[in-house]
């Protein structure tokens, strides 16, 4: 299976070819990290509500 970070970096660069590869990769990484943090918070909140 291919690396999803690389897939999204390639897609971003297809959309914005002037974007340097390392900047695109950094953006995708930061976005992925933020999404994972948000998901973790949502899961924690759902767990808390189930326990009440």
Contact map, one row per residue, 1 for C-alpha under 8 A:
1110000000000000000000000000000000000000000000000000
1111011000000000000000000000000000000000000000000000
1111111000000000000000000000000000000000000000000000
0111111100000000000000000000000000000000000000000000
0011111110000000000000001001100000000000000000000000
0111111111000000000000001000000000000000000000000000
0111111111100000000000000000000000000000000000000000
0001111111110000000000000001000000000000000000000000
0000111111111000000010011001000000000000000000000000
0000011111111100000000000000000000000000000000000000
0000001111111110000000000000000000000000000000000000
0000000111111111100000010000000000000000000000000000
0000000011111111111110010000000000000000000000000000
0000000001111111100000000000000000000000000000000000
0000000000111111100000000000000000000000000000000000
0000000000011111111000000000000000000000000000000000
0000000000011111111100000000000000000000000000000000
0000000000001001111100000000000000000000000000000000
0000000000001001111110110000000000000000000000000000
0000000000001000111111110000000000000000000000000000
0000000010001000001111111000000000000000000000000000
0000000000000000000111111100000000000000000000000000
0000000000000000001111111110000000000000000000000000
0000000010011000001111111111000000000000000000000000
0000110010000000000011111111100000000000000000000000
0000000000000000000001111111110000000000000000000000
0000000000000000000000111111111000000000000000000000
0000100110000000000000011111111100000000000000000000
0000100000000000000000001111111110000000000000000000
0000000000000000000000000111111111000000000000000000
0000000000000000000000000011111111100000000000000000
0000000000000000000000000001111111110000000000000000
0000000000000000000000000000111111111000000000000000
0000000000000000000000000000011111111100000000000000
0000000000000000000000000000001111111110000000000000
0000000000000000000000000000000111111111000000000000
0000000000000000000000000000000011111111100000000000
0000000000000000000000000000000001111111110000000000
0000000000000000000000000000000000111111111000000000
0000000000000000000000000000000000011111111100000000
0000000000000000000000000000000000001111111110000000
0000000000000000000000000000000000000111111111000000
0000000000000000000000000000000000000011111111100000
0000000000000000000000000000000000000001111111110000
0000000000000000000000000000000000000000111111111000
0000000000000000000000000000000000000000011111111100
0000000000000000000000000000000000000000001111111110
0000000000000000000000000000000000000000000111111111
0000000000000000000000000000000000000000000011111111
0000000000000000000000000000000000000000000001111111
0000000000000000000000000000000000000000000000111111
0000000000000000000000000000000000000000000000011111
